[in-house]
Amino acid sequence: MFDKFQSKLHDFVESIAPSPETRMRRELAAIQQACCRLLMEVARLDEANAPQKRDVVAQAMQEQFDMPDAELAAMIDAAGRPENRPTSYFDSVTPINERFDPARKARFIEQLWRVAMVDGDIDMYEDHLVRKLSDLLYVSHNDFILAKNRVQARVATQLS
């Protein structure tokens, strides 16, 4: 009985004044969810290649965060549901802008391009969305183009 009370008291205190570890876990979860939402937003633009795009999203998330497979699958499932589609990109880009340095943002843009180019082609909606996200993440136009060119070269090599 006392252990249960102590546990509830601890949870209550953590909700009001979280420890540094709790704050770090929450910030990491927010960044992971933001990245996953944006990657899945690019993936959902082309439903024809959804399974392949989902695999690239999982690979990109593993590269960024090294997450357990079960946790990653649940996060991708949640981000892929239509009801979780963002109405604004502000909530997703804010934690990324706060925590990622310019080089990491450029790598993230490259991951967005990888999702868009799974089928070897970029349609105008994919191009528009990645361009928009690049602007919202304050990625320089030069880094944006370099990321796109690297992914196009990689895809061209794989398709030949």
C-alpha atoms as a printed R data frame, in Angstrom:
    type eleno elety resid chain resno      x      y       z
1   ATOM     1    CA   MET     A     1  0.000  0.000   0.000
2   ATOM     2    CA   PHE     A     2  2.774  2.426   0.941
3   ATOM     3    CA   ASP     A     3  4.725  1.580  -2.248
4   ATOM     4    CA   LYS     A     4  1.669  2.367  -4.359
5   ATOM     5    CA   PHE     A     5  1.219  5.711  -2.593
6   ATOM     6    CA   GLN     A     6  4.916  6.501  -2.969
7   ATOM     7    CA   SER     A     7  4.779  5.679  -6.676
8   ATOM     8    CA   LYS     A     8  1.754  7.942  -7.235
9   ATOM     9    CA   LEU     A     9  3.407 10.724  -5.260
10  ATOM    10    CA   HIS     A    10  6.564 10.369  -7.354
11  ATOM    11    CA   ASP     A    11  4.519 10.498 -10.589
12  ATOM    12    CA   PHE     A    12  2.694 13.595  -9.347
13  ATOM    13    CA   VAL     A    13  5.929 15.384  -8.442
14  ATOM    14    CA   GLU     A    14  7.431 14.422 -11.832
15  ATOM    15    CA   SER     A    15  4.419 15.895 -13.617
16  ATOM    16    CA   ILE     A    16  4.807 19.232 -11.810
17  ATOM    17    CA   ALA     A    17  8.582 19.492 -11.500
18  ATOM    18    CA   PRO     A    18 10.214 16.892 -13.710
19  ATOM    19    CA   SER     A    19 13.733 15.758 -13.009
20  ATOM    20    CA   PRO     A    20 16.451 16.529 -15.574
21  ATOM    21    CA   GLU     A    21 16.298 12.902 -16.752
22  ATOM    22    CA   THR     A    22 12.535 13.126 -17.269
23  ATOM    23    CA   ARG     A    23 12.894 16.392 -19.182
24  ATOM    24    CA   MET     A    24 15.570 14.842 -21.402
25  ATOM    25    CA   ARG     A    25 13.377 11.792 -22.097
26  ATOM    26    CA   ARG     A    26 10.421 14.043 -22.968
27  ATOM    27    CA   GLU     A    27 12.541 16.221 -25.255
28  ATOM    28    CA   LEU     A    28 13.961 13.176 -27.017
29  ATOM    29    CA   ALA     A    29 10.478 11.714 -27.465
30  ATOM    30    CA   ALA     A    30  9.216 15.028 -28.864
31  ATOM    31    CA   ILE     A    31 12.067 15.196 -31.389
32  ATOM    32    CA   GLN     A    32 11.599 11.542 -32.391
33  ATOM    33    CA   GLN     A    33  7.878 12.031 -32.913
34  ATOM    34    CA   ALA     A    34  8.437 15.251 -34.859
35  ATOM    35    CA   CYS     A    35 10.933 13.606 -37.213
36  ATOM    36    CA   CYS     A    36  8.710 10.572 -37.676
37  ATOM    37    CA   ARG     A    37  5.654 12.744 -38.438
38  ATOM    38    CA   LEU     A    38  7.546 14.707 -41.093
39  ATOM    39    CA   LEU     A    39  9.066 11.605 -42.682
40  ATOM    40    CA   MET     A    40  5.643  9.943 -42.781
41  ATOM    41    CA   GLU     A    41  4.096 13.093 -44.244
42  ATOM    42    CA   VAL     A    42  6.473 12.779 -47.212
43  ATOM    43    CA   ALA     A    43  5.799  9.025 -47.395
44  ATOM    44    CA   ARG     A    44  2.029  9.389 -47.527
45  ATOM    45    CA   LEU     A    45  2.173 11.580 -50.638
46  ATOM    46    CA   ASP     A    46  2.728  8.482 -52.805
47  ATOM    47    CA   GLU     A    47  0.553  5.612 -51.594
48  ATOM    48    CA   ALA     A    48  1.701  3.338 -54.443
49  ATOM    49    CA   ASN     A    49  5.046  2.726 -52.757
50  ATOM    50    CA   ALA     A    50  3.847  2.906 -49.151
51  ATOM    51    CA   PRO     A    51  5.578 -0.267 -47.858
52  ATOM    52    CA   GLN     A    52  8.924  0.754 -49.377
53  ATOM    53    CA   LYS     A    53  8.600  4.294 -48.061
54  ATOM    54    CA   ARG     A    54  7.718  3.018 -44.617
55  ATOM    55    CA   ASP     A    55 10.900  0.919 -44.648
56  ATOM    56    CA   VAL     A    56 12.968  3.987 -45.558
57  ATOM    57    CA   VAL     A    57 11.255  5.962 -42.762
58  ATOM    58    CA   ALA     A    58 12.208  3.203 -40.303
59  ATOM    59    CA   GLN     A    59 15.786  3.187 -41.589
60  ATOM    60    CA   ALA     A    60 16.028  6.984 -41.292
61  ATOM    61    CA   MET     A    61 14.659  6.927 -37.750
62  ATOM    62    CA   GLN     A    62 17.139  4.187 -36.783
63  ATOM    63    CA   GLU     A    63 19.999  6.256 -38.213
64  ATOM    64    CA   GLN     A    64 18.887  9.330 -36.257
65  ATOM    65    CA   PHE     A    65 17.908  7.752 -32.948
66  ATOM    66    CA   ASP     A    66 18.817  4.048 -32.726
67  ATOM    67    CA   MET     A    67 15.392  3.092 -31.349
68  ATOM    68    CA   PRO     A    68 14.088 -0.332 -30.302
69  ATOM    69    CA   ASP     A    69 12.170 -1.945 -33.172
70  ATOM    70    CA   ALA     A    70  8.870 -2.266 -31.272
71  ATOM    71    CA   GLU     A    71  8.944  1.374 -30.176
72  ATOM    72    CA   LEU     A    72  9.830  2.485 -33.697
73  ATOM    73    CA   ALA     A    73  7.052  0.433 -35.285
74  ATOM    74    CA   ALA     A    74  4.484  1.884 -32.882
75  ATOM    75    CA   MET     A    75  5.698  5.422 -33.591
76  ATOM    76    CA   ILE     A    76  5.524  4.907 -37.370
77  ATOM    77    CA   ASP     A    77  2.050  3.358 -37.067
78  ATOM    78    CA   ALA     A    78  0.846  6.331 -35.032
79  ATOM    79    CA   ALA     A    79  2.386  8.876 -37.416
80  ATOM    80    CA   GLY     A    80  0.883  7.075 -40.407
81  ATOM    81    CA   ARG     A    81 -2.709  7.192 -39.217
82  ATOM    82    CA   PRO     A    82 -4.842  9.711 -41.128
83  ATOM    83    CA   GLU     A    83 -6.173 11.261 -37.935
84  ATOM    84    CA   ASN     A    84 -2.597 12.098 -36.880
85  ATOM    85    CA   ARG     A    85 -1.864 14.011 -40.039
86  ATOM    86    CA   PRO     A    86 -0.475 17.432 -39.129
87  ATOM    87    CA   THR     A    87 -2.609 20.485 -39.781
88  ATOM    88    CA   SER     A    88  0.471 22.638 -39.335
89  ATOM    89    CA   TYR     A    89  4.162 21.837 -39.491
90  ATOM    90    CA   PHE     A    90  4.973 24.247 -36.650
91  ATOM    91    CA   ASP     A    91  4.637 21.613 -33.898
92  ATOM    92    CA   SER     A    92  6.979 19.295 -35.773
93  ATOM    93    CA   VAL     A    93  9.673 21.723 -36.890
94  ATOM    94    CA   THR     A    94  9.945 23.601 -33.580
95  ATOM    95    CA   PRO     A    95 11.654 20.842 -31.537
96  ATOM    96    CA   ILE     A    96 13.933 20.054 -34.483
97  ATOM    97    CA   ASN     A    97 14.924 23.707 -34.854
98  ATOM    98    CA   GLU     A    98 15.595 23.931 -31.134
99  ATOM    99    CA   ARG     A    99 17.774 20.818 -30.863
100 ATOM   100    CA   PHE     A   100 19.373 20.056 -34.240
101 ATOM   101    CA   ASP     A   101 22.435 21.890 -35.468
102 ATOM   102    CA   PRO     A   102 22.596 22.955 -39.152
103 ATOM   103    CA   ALA     A   103 24.505 19.831 -40.227
104 ATOM   104    CA   ARG     A   104 21.981 17.503 -38.583
105 ATOM   105    CA   LYS     A   105 19.101 19.417 -40.172
106 ATOM   106    CA   ALA     A   106 20.764 18.994 -43.578
107 ATOM   107    CA   ARG     A   107 21.088 15.228 -42.934
108 ATOM   108    CA   PHE     A   108 17.399 15.149 -42.010
109 ATOM   109    CA   ILE     A   109 16.507 16.877 -45.291
110 ATOM   110    CA   GLU     A   110 18.541 14.198 -47.062
111 ATOM   111    CA   GLN     A   111 16.471 11.552 -45.269
112 ATOM   112    CA   LEU     A   112 13.284 13.286 -46.418
113 ATOM   113    CA   TRP     A   113 14.612 13.128 -49.987
114 ATOM   114    CA   ARG     A   114 15.385  9.426 -49.565
115 ATOM   115    CA   VAL     A   115 11.761  8.796 -48.596
116 ATOM   116    CA   ALA     A   116 10.527 10.852 -51.545
117 ATOM   117    CA   MET     A   117 12.799  9.063 -54.041
118 ATOM   118    CA   VAL     A   118 12.112  5.456 -53.072
119 ATOM   119    CA   ASP     A   119 10.534  4.880 -56.481
120 ATOM   120    CA   GLY     A   120 13.367  6.669 -58.298
121 ATOM   121    CA   ASP     A   121 11.228  9.712 -59.030
122 ATOM   122    CA   ILE     A   122 10.149 12.880 -57.261
123 ATOM   123    CA   ASP     A   123  6.675 14.148 -57.999
124 ATOM   124    CA   MET     A   124  5.813 17.821 -57.672
125 ATOM   125    CA   TYR     A   125  4.066 17.340 -54.306
126 ATOM   126    CA   GLU     A   126  7.059 15.586 -52.774
127 ATOM   127    CA   ASP     A   127  9.389 18.263 -54.108
128 ATOM   128    CA   HIS     A   128  7.156 21.023 -52.753
129 ATOM   129    CA   LEU     A   129  6.883 19.471 -49.289
130 ATOM   130    CA   VAL     A   130 10.604 18.773 -48.870
131 ATOM   131    CA   ARG     A   131 11.374 22.295 -50.112
132 ATOM   132    CA   LYS     A   132  8.865 23.767 -47.648
133 ATOM   133    CA   LEU     A   133 10.231 21.730 -44.732
134 ATOM   134    CA   SER     A   134 13.754 22.736 -45.673
135 ATOM   135    CA   ASP     A   135 12.725 26.388 -45.473
136 ATOM   136    CA   LEU     A   136 10.951 25.884 -42.141
137 ATOM   137    CA   LEU     A   137 14.047 24.156 -40.746
138 ATOM   138    CA   TYR     A   138 16.286 27.014 -41.955
139 ATOM   139    CA   VAL     A   139 18.378 24.713 -44.106
140 ATOM   140    CA   SER     A   140 20.377 26.713 -46.638
141 ATOM   141    CA   HIS     A   141 19.402 26.350 -50.274
142 ATOM   142    CA   ASN     A   142 22.896 25.036 -50.999
143 ATOM   143    CA   ASP     A   143 22.540 22.229 -48.407
144 ATOM   144    CA   PHE     A   144 19.025 21.509 -49.704
145 ATOM   145    CA   ILE     A   145 20.305 21.055 -53.284
146 ATOM   146    CA   LEU     A   146 23.376 19.063 -52.201
147 ATOM   147    CA   ALA     A   147 21.166 16.682 -50.190
148 ATOM   148    CA   LYS     A   148 18.847 16.203 -53.152
149 ATOM   149    CA   ASN     A   149 21.762 15.597 -55.541
150 ATOM   150    CA   ARG     A   150 23.369 13.035 -53.208
151 ATOM   151    CA   VAL     A   151 20.150 11.065 -52.963
152 ATOM   152    CA   GLN     A   152 19.488 11.281 -56.722
153 ATOM   153    CA   ALA     A   153 23.004 10.003 -57.432
154 ATOM   154    CA   ARG     A   154 22.555  7.131 -54.955
155 ATOM   155    CA   VAL     A   155 19.181  6.180 -56.460
156 ATOM   156    CA   ALA     A   156 20.557  6.382 -60.023
157 ATOM   157    CA   THR     A   157 23.413  4.050 -59.040
158 ATOM   158    CA   GLN     A   158 20.990  1.586 -57.420
159 ATOM   159    CA   LEU     A   159 18.654  1.575 -60.432
160 ATOM   160    CA   SER     A   160 21.458  0.961 -62.966
